[in-house]
């Protein structure tokens, strides 16, 4: 059995932290675009919250990488994250072609995001990796672990909120 060196673990953690920050920033931009192109004020508010949370997560993850001296500048996150990043990019490209999204277009976009596991992929990615990262950080701090756990809780809310938005778009008539 091959042993994994501390150096290899730290290198992988650096890549994961750095690219998690990049992914969160891309997701924040995606949800801000959804917020700005959505007429339903309640659904728009959900998208705005997810965007703000994701932006905050990006900043926290980047700072964690810096504080722990794991930040990587030599990684292509698009390549490292592969499908998760690609799906976010495709969704953004689609949204850039729209001024506003009709309720039907928004429902279709949300279904595609869920079906392609874009949103759940990003959420699952962080819900699984963040607790693992917290256990291997070179600086052991209860505060740092709590910050990471808080991100996980936010991700759980985001997943529920997106499913609720899709259900709302499928079952309710537009808000007046």
Secondary structure, 3 states (H helix, E strand, C coil): CCCCCHHHHHHHHHHHHHHHHHHHHHHHHHHHHHHHCECCHHHHHHHHHHHHHHHHHHHHHHHHHHHCCCCCCCCCHHHHHCHHHHHHHHHHHHHHCCCCECHHHHHHHHHHHHHCCHHHHHHHHHHHHHHHHHHHCCCCCHHHHHHHHHHHHHHHHHHHHHHHHHHHHHHCCCCC
